[in-house]
Amino acid sequence: MPTCYRHPRVETGVSCSNCGNPICPDCMTPTTVGMRCPDCARQRTPVRTMRSMAVEPIATYVLIAVNVAVYLGARTSARAYFDLSLTSGGIAQGDWWKLVTNGFMHDPNNIFHLLLNMYALFWLGRMIEPALGHARYLGIYFASLLCGSLGVLLLQPDARAVGASGAIFGLFGAALVMARNRNISLMQTGLIPVLALNLVITFLPGSHIAYGAHLFGLIGGIVAAFAVEQLAQRRASLVPAIAFCVVLSAAAVAGSVLSAG
């Protein structure tokens, strides 16, 4: 267990969201981007260093751009929706790429589907990507997406699924884990009310929502974030955290192929 960088005799599982130094409860300063150590909390003028530039939510912006581009492409190509959406039959025929591509495809006749998902991705990405870094964030995102695809094939094998909501629910799960690890109030962040509302909408009669993607995406995000956070505390290297996300993703793919077959 790491010890506080200012109090070497005090063990702690919390690190500063800016510099990464381990900090004990006496040294924690709550901020909008997580717990900060006393030194970082005193920085009134942000200094753009390689560290600070590396944690801007660039990956979130790229994901949003890809989703929008795929949506616009589907508006001009009638085949795109069917070629990229997830069905049990498609996976059984060997179209394994649809386990991923369905997470970037939205109903071309329903722009609100895209707008709601992109707003949620923007909100969650700006909240958690700076604390995780690009690689860990993308690892959790794609692991959640693939777990969501598995959920559809297991719980709704006759459905045709599209949308980023499986990955987004995974980010909800990751945000819950991260807030809890940093002793941040889940109610104050708005995570619990927003997640609860989305779960209610998921199961509304006649909603035609891929609830399998939402449930399994949420579970995948929680599992991935818990492992990533634990590994980040114990090791400076990204490799173990990314390796775990790859293994979880591979297990989701294997489960999807078996369930579709």
N, C-alpha and C positions, 0 to 999 in steps of 0.2 A: 504494500500500500504506500503511495507517495506521501511525503510530508510537506507541510506548508513551507514555502520558501522564506517566510519571515519568522516562522515558529517551527524549527526543525523537529521538535519533539511531538508535534501534533500531526497525526495522520489525517488525511482527507481524500475524498474521492472527487472533489470539485476543482476545476481548473479555470483560470481567468480566460474569458471568451476572446480576449484580444491578444495577449502574449503567450498564453498557455501555461503559465506558472501555476503549480498547485497552491490553493489558498484554503485556509481554515475558516470557520464561521466568523471569527473576529476580524478577518481581513476581507470579507466579501462585501462588495458594494453593488446593489442591484441596479441595472441599467436596462434600457429597452432592448439591448442586444445580448443580454445575459449578465452573469456575475463578472465583475471586474476586480482586479487586485487594486490596492491603494495607489500604486504608481500609475497605472493606466487610468484609474478614475480621476486622477488629478490633471490629466492632459486635457486642457481646455481647447487648444487648437489642434485639430487633427493633422498629423504629419503623414504624407503619402510616401510610404516606403514599399519595398517589395512585398513585405508581409501584408500590409494593408491592401495593396492592389490585388494580392492573390485571393482575397476573401470577398471581393465584391461579387454580387450574384450574377456573374456573366453567364453561367450555365443555365440559370433560370430564363434569362432573356433569349438564349439560343433555343431552348426547348419551346418557348412560346412562339418564336419565329418559325420553327419547323412545323408546329401544329397549325399555325395560320397558313403557311405555304401549302401544306397538304390539303387543308380545307378549300383553299382557292383552286387547287388543282382538281379536286373532286367536283367543284362547281362546273368545270369545263370538260370533265371526262366522266361519262356515265359508268364506265367500267371500274374506275378507281375505287369506288365504295365497295364493290363486290370483291375486287382483287386484294384489298387491304384489310377488310373486316374479318372478325374471328368467328368461325363456325367449327363445330365438331367434325363435320365431314371434310372440311378443308385441311384440318390437321391430320386426319386419318389418311388423306391422300398425299401427305408429305409436304404440305405448304406450311412448314414450321415457322417461317418468317412472320406469319400472321399473328403469332403469339406476341410479337413486338409491334408490328405495324398497326394493329387495331388500336393501340394506345395513342396513335398520332392522327387517327382518322375520326372525324365527327360527321354527324348527319349533315350532308350538304344542303338539305332543305330546312334546317333548323339552326340558325345562326346563334340563337340564345344558348344552345348546348355548348357551342364553342366559347362564347363570351363568359359564361358562368365558370367553366373549367379554367379558362385562362386567367380570370380574376383570382380564383382560388390558388392557382399555381403561382401567380405573381405575389400574392399575400404571403403564402407559406414559404416560397423560395427566398424572398427577401428577409424572412424571419430566421431561417435555419441554415441557408447556404453559407453566410458569413462565418457562422460558428463551426461548421463542419469542414469547409474547404470544398473545392470543386470535385475532387475525386471521390471522397466519401459521400458527398451529396448525390452524385450521379449513380454511385453504387447502390445506394438505398432506393433511389428513384426507379432504376431498372429492375431491381429485385422485387420491388412492390408491384411494378407493372406486370411482371411475369407471374407473380403470385396471384394477381388479380385475374389473369388469363386462365390460370389453373382453376380458380374459383368458379368462373363461368362454365368451364367444361365439366366440372364436377356437379354443380348445383343447377345449371341451366343448359344441359347439353343440346337442347333444340333451339337455342337462341342464337341470333346474330348480334355480336357485341362490337361496339366501337366507342371510342372516347378515352380521355386521359384520366378519368375519375378513379380507376384502380390505383394508378401511381399517386394521384393526389391524396386519396385516402391513406396511402402509405406514408406520405409526408405528414399528414395529420398525426398518424401513430408515432412517427419520428419526433415530431414537435412535442408530443406529450412526454415521451421518454426524456428528451433533452431538458424540458422545463422542470420535470421532476428531479433530474440529476443536479440541476442548478438551483434548487429550492425556490423556483419561481412559481407564484400562484397560478394555477391553471385557469381559475376563474378570471383573474385580472388580465390574462393574455387573450381571453375570449375564445380559447380553444374548445373548452367543454361545451358552451352554448352552441357554437357554430357546428361542431361535430354532432351534437345531439340532434340539432335541426336537420342536418343532412341525412342522418340515419333514419329519422322519422319520414322524411321525403322518400328515401330509398324504398321503404316498405308500404307506401301509400297504395291502396288498391287502384289498379289501372294505370300505374305510373310507367310500366314497361321499362323499368330501369334494371340494369345488370347488377343485381344485388350481390351476386357471387363475386364480381370484380371488386365491389366496395368492401365486402367483409374480408376476403382473402388479401386484398391489397392493404387494408388496415393492419391485419395480423402480420403480414410480411414486413411492413414498415416498422412495426413495433419490435419484432424479432431482430431485424437488420440493425436498427438504431441502437438497441440495447447492446448487441455484440460490438458494433463499431465504437460506441462510447467506452465500453469496458476495455477494448483493445487500445484505444487512443490514450487511455490513462496509463496503461502499462508499457506501451512501446511508442517511440517517436516515429517509427516507420509507418508508411501507409499500407505496406504490403499485406499484413495480416487482416486488416479491416476490409480491403478490397478483395482479398482471397475469400473471406467469409461471404461477401455479397455475391461473388462468382459462384461459390458452392450452392448458396441458397437459390440463385437463379437457375443453375443447372438442375437442381432437384425439382424446381417448379416446372421446368421444361420437360424433364423426364416424366413427372406425374401427369402433365398435360397430354403427352404422346400416349402414355399408357391408358389414360381415361378415354381418349378419343378413339383408340384402337379397339 
